[in-house]
Amino acid sequence: MEESITLKDLQLMKENNINDILCSHYPKKDSFYTLCDRLDLYVVDETNIEVQGMGTTNQGPFDMTVHPVYLPEWTGAFLDRTERMYESSKNHPSIIIWSLGNEAGNGQNQVASYNWLKSGQSSGPVQYEGATHFSNSNFQVPMYWKFEDMIAYAENTPGRPLIQCEYSHAMGNSVENLQDYWDVIESYDIMQGGFNLDWVDQGILAQNENGKDYWTYGAQLGSEHLQHDYNFCLNGLIDADRTPHPALFEVKKVYQFIKFRNFALETNTIEIANGYDFKNLSDFIISWEITKDGKPYATGGLSELDIAPGGSRRVDLNRSNFDQTSGEFLLNLRANLRVEKPLLSVGSELAAEQFALSSYKFAADMPISKESISSQLEGKNLTINGSGLKVVFDSQTGALSELNDSDKNILKEALRPNFWRTQTDNDFGYRMPQTHAVWKKTTETQKLVRRSLA
């Protein structure tokens, strides 16, 4: 059962263009790494070290006289956990980076762990978020840097690649301006991407008083009088049963490795770029479709494209001309696998793009004659009819329950309001505005760090 769930996770990652996994915040079972070896996924293995509750290097002041990372009597414990991580999984080729832990400060014990890994034990690189301003990390791996922080770093002669070890918080239905992040990431070679926080909601299936299933957490289990993190364990891109959140579809689109860009309407050509490091685009079938007013108008495909990793080519779509003023025309392009890949079947769509082929303006004023509208109350249903339009309200609740356009109801069920109050600061000092799912850290230390990088 456990391996089948892991396989489902890895398949969903593959289907949505995710290719790297950060083991937050402890090593996994050996079977996980074996699957990643076989199925072509990169892994950052992370040692089981986190001392967040006592303060961390980049998140505010703390007492160095009691913090374990600075005390010599804790050196053995830090080294023991680092050595066990390495020795238990050192033979797995999927592991490309070792991590010294998560939010645990950065004192002499983290430096000792780094030195042990780099003293001939491992040829692989090491990363650590706490070493943002220190030398015991081969990568710059901050958390939740803003665009201006990233740009300032990239343009200031950086000495190590930048990978955000946490960014794009996925709590609720949000991944925080993901396309804007990747516009910056793809503009600088020094930037290598980032790790969304996080993959799956850690929810528990429960039932409300009406017997309806829902995913619960923390205070909803009768522990509201105890310390807890509110809904802070529901940070994922997918539900606990592996149902994708809407945000996952945005991740897939932004992360796609095949880019369709610089479409030229006058020449019917488009540039196709291969962002893969090892995969030729001959593995894909590239097809196009033109829609007119939302309906299929013309279709076509491209011959097999031999575009090497990192390469690009401008190609002719070979389509016929049309009257651009006769409707709204859109061009849709798709890239589907021509061959089977690990966890991906033939035909899997891994990239798509859309371009407008004509300008389309909605009428500024849509005059409606009162004579064309009628209303009727039957029971509790208030029905309003117009020219080709039917709207039904529940007269008791005011709910919009039916919206018909040309005899087709576009509502699955009645619209319901969904209000969610913002929580107050929790014991860790984070404010979690759940309406837009941004994890804000507002310590004076972080403000100083931002100013120093600006």
N, C-alpha and C positions, 0 to 999 in steps of 0.2 A: 504493500500500500504506500509506504513512504517513498519508495523509488518511483512509483507511478506518478505521485504528486510532483516529485522533482522533475521528472521527464516532462510533465505538463507545463511546469514553470519554464523550463529551458526551451520548449517548443514555442510558447507564447513570446519569449524573448526573441527567438530567431524570427518569428513571423512579424515582429514589430521593430526589426533592425537594431536590437540591443545585442552587443557583442562582447561585453565585459561585465564581470560581476565582482563587486567588492564584498568580501565576507565580513559584514559588520555584525557584531564586533568581536568575533572569536572564530577560531578554525571550525571547519565542518567535518562531517564523517568522510572517511576515505572514499566511499562509493560516489559521493558528490564530485570529487575531483576526477575520478575515473570516467564518469559520464562527460565531464567537460573536456577531458582528453580526447575522447572518442568523437565528440560532437562539435568540435571546433569553436570553443568558447574560451575567452581569456579570463583569468582569475587573478585578483589581488587578494592574497591570503593575509589575514590580520590576526595578530596575537591577542589573547584574552586579557587585555589590560585597559581598564577605563577607571579613572578616579575623578569623574566629572563632579561628583557631589562635594569634593574638597577644593574645587577651583581648577581652572585650566589656563594655559599660557596666554591664549588669545582672547579670553572672555572675562577678564576682570582681576582684581587683586585677590591674593590668597596668602596664607601663612606658610612660608617656606620651612619654618621650624617643625611643622607637624605633617607636612605633605609628603606621602610615601616616595614620590619620585625624586626627592632631594635628600632622603635619609639613607646612609650607608647600610643600615640594618635591613633595608628592603631590596638591596641590589640583587641578592640571591633569588628572591621571588621574581623579580623582573626578568632576570636571565633565564630562570627555569622555564617560564612561560614562553619566552622567545625561542629557546632551544627546542622545546617540545613541539611548537608549531612547525619549525623548520625540519626537524628530524622526521616527523610523522608524514610529511607530504613533499619532501624535497625531490622525489623522483617523478613528480607529475609535470609534464611539459606544459599543461594549461596554465600553470602559475607563472606569471611573468613579473610580478612585483611582490615584495614582502612589505607588510605594514607593521609598524611598531605599536599599534593600538589606536585608541580613539579618545580624544579629549582627556588626556591624563597628565597634563603639564609637560614640561620638557627640562628635566634636571639631569643630574649625573647618571641616574639609572637608565633613562632612555638613551643617553649617549653610550653607556656601556653595552646596551642591547644592540645598538647600531654598530658599534665597533666589533662585537662578536660576529654579527652577520657578515661584515665586510672583511674579516680577518682570514680570508681563505675558505670559510665555510660555504659561502655562496657566491656565485658569479652574477647573480641577479641583482637588479636595483632595489633600493629600499626607499619607502616613503613614510612620512609622518606629518600629520596636520600641525602638531605642536611645534614643529621646527620651521615654521614659516619664515622666521627671522634668524634661523640658526643653520649650522652646516650639516647636522645629522639627518639629512634627507636628500636623496638624489633628484627629487621632484619638488616643485612648489605645489603643495596640495592644500589650499585654504578651503574654508567653508563659506558659502553664500557671499562671495565677493560680488560687488556690483560691476556693471559694465565698465564704468570709469576706472575702477580698481584694476580690472583685467587689462584694459588698454594702457594704463599708466605703466603697469608691469612689463607688458610686451614691448613697449617703446622705450624702455629705460635699460637697454642692453642686458637682458636677463641672462642668468647663468644656468638655469635649469628649466626643463619643460613644466608647463602649468597644467594641472589636472585638478578640478574641484572635487574633493573627496565627498562633499555633500553640496547639492544645489538643487534648484527646481523642486521645492517641497511639494509633494503630491497630495497633501491632506485635502479632503473635500474633492472638488472638481477643478484642481488648479495645478499647473506646472510652471507658473511664474514666468511669463514672457519668454518662453523657450526659444522661439525663432529669433528673437532679439539676441539671446545669448549666443546662438550658433552663427548668427551673422558676424559676431565678434570673433568667435572661436575659429571660424573658417577663413578669417582675414589674416591670421598670424600663424606661421608654421610652429611657433613655440608652444602653441596651445593644443592639447591632446584630447579635450573633451571633459566629461564630468560624470558623476554618479548621482542619479536621482535618489532622493530620500522619499519613499523607499519603494520596494517592489510590491509587497502584499499586505493588505490589512490584517492585523492580528486581532480579529474579532471572534466572538463566540456566538453560535446560533442560539437564539432564545425566542420566546413567544410573549407577545403582549397580552393584556387582559382579554382581548378578543380572539386569541388563538392565532394571531398572524405572526409569521416568522419575521425576525429582523436580526441584524448583527449588533451585538451589544458589547460593552466595554466598561471598565472602571466603575464609576458611581452607579451605573445602571444595574449592578449586580448586588445591590444592597449595601455597598461599602461607601456610600456618600459621606459618612461621618469619619472616614479614614483618609489618610493622605493618598492621593492618586493623581494621575496625569490627565484627567478628563478624557477626551477622546484622542489623546496623543498617540495611541497605538493604532489608530486608523489613518495611516500616512500613505497608503499604497496606491499603485497604479491599477491594482486589481483587487476584487473582493476576496474574502477568505476562501470562498468556493471557486476562485480563479475566474470569475466573471469580470471582463475588462471594464474599467471605468472609462467614461468618455475621454479623459485626459490621455489614455494610452494611444488613442488614434492620432492625437496631436504629436505624441512622441514618435510614432512610426513615421509620420510625414516629415517632421523636422530631421529625424535621424537618417532618412533614406540616403543611400550611397550613390544612387544614380540621379544626376541633376539634369533637368530640362530647362534651358535658359536662352535668353536673347532671341526669342521668336521674332522672325521678320515676316510680316504679313505680305509685303510687296513681292518677296521672292519665295514664299512658301517654305522657308528653311528654318531650322532650329539647331541650336548647339546641344549636343548630348555629351555629358562628362561622366567619366568613370571614377568614382571616389573610393572604390575598393583598392586594397593594397595587394591582393593576390588573385582576384577574380576577373577574367576577361568578360566583356559584355556579350560575347558570342554565346554565353550561357543563358541569355535572355531573349525573349520575343518582345519586340517593341511594337505596340499597336497604337493607332489613333482613332478617335471618333469625333465627328462634328455634330453638335446638337443645334436645333433651331427651336427656339421657344421651349426648351426643355425636352424636346423629343428627338430621337435619332434622325440624322439627316444624311450623313455619309460616314463610311468607315474605310479603314485601310491599314496596312502594316508595312514595316520596313524590312528589308532584307537583312540577313544575319550581319550584325555589327561586330567587326573585329577591332574593338577598342581596348587597348591594354590598360592595366591598372594605372591610374593617375593621368590617363590620356583623355582627349576630347576630340570631337569631330562635328562639323556642321553638315547636316544632312537635309535632303529634299524630301518633303512629305508627299509630293506627287499627288496633290489633290486638285480638283477642278475648281474653277472660279464660281462665285455665286453673288447674288444681289445683296450686298451688306445692309441695305435699307429695308429689306423685307421682313426683318425680325431680329431677335437676339441670337447671335451665333457664338458658340463656345467650342473651343478645341480641348479635348481631353486626351492625355497621353498616359500609357500604362506600360510598365515593364514586368513581365511574368517569366518565371523560370522556364527555360527550355529543357533543362535536365534536373534530375533529382539531386538534392543536397541533404546533408544531415538534418533530420527533423522537418524538412521542407519538401513537399511533393511537386511534381511537374505542374506548372500553371499557377503556383503561388505568386501573388502580386506583392512586390517589394518596393515599388516606386510608382508615383503618379504625379501628374501636374495638370493645371488648367490655365488656358489663356483665352481672353476675350478677342473674338475676331471682328466684332462690330460694336459700335457704341449703341447703348440702349437707354432711353430715357423714359421714366415713368411719367404719366401725365401729372402735371402740377395740381390740376383741379379736375375732379371727377364729379360733375354735376349729377345729382340723383333727384328724380322727380318723386314728390311725395305720393303721387298716385301709383307708383310702381312698388310701394312697400305696403305690406299688410301684416297684421299681428293677430294671434289667436291664442287664447288660454284654454288648455285642456288639462284638467286636474291641476297638477303643480307645474306642468310644462308650459312655458311661454315661448311660442314659436313665432319667429319673424321671418317673413318671406320677401324676397326681392327678385330681381332679374337674375336667374341662375344661381341664387344664393339662399340658403336656409340656415338660420341660427336658432338654437334652442337653449333657453336658460331654465334653471330650476327656480321657480318663483319663490320658494321658501328659503333657499340658501343663497341665491344669486349666482350659483355656479354655472359656468358656461359648459354645457354637456355635449353639445353637438354643433359642428361647423361644416356645412355642406357646400361644396363648390362643384357645380355641374353634377349633382346627385352623388357625390362621393364625400363621405364624412372623413375629415382629416384628423379627427381626435380619437385616440384610443379609449380615453376615459375623460371624465370631467376634470377640468383644471382645478388644482388645489394649491393654496398658498403654502410656502415652505419657509418659515421664519426660523432663524437660529441666532440666539443671543451670543454676543462676544463674551468669552470668559475673562476673568481677571488674571493678574499675574499669579503664576504658580510658584512653588518653593524653589524652582531652579532659576527664577528671574526672567523667564521668557513670557512674552505676551503673545497669545495665540488668537488672533482675530479670525474665527472660523468662517466668516463670510467670504473671505478670499484666500484663506489658507496660506498665509505668509508667516514664516517663523522668524520673528524679529529678535535680535539681541541688541540691547541698547546700553551696554556698559560703557563707562568712560574709556576703558582700555581699547575697546574696538574703535571708538571714535578717534582716538589718538592714532591707531594703526591706519585707519582710512586717510587721515590727514597726512601721515608720513608718506603714503604711497601716491597721493594726489600730485 
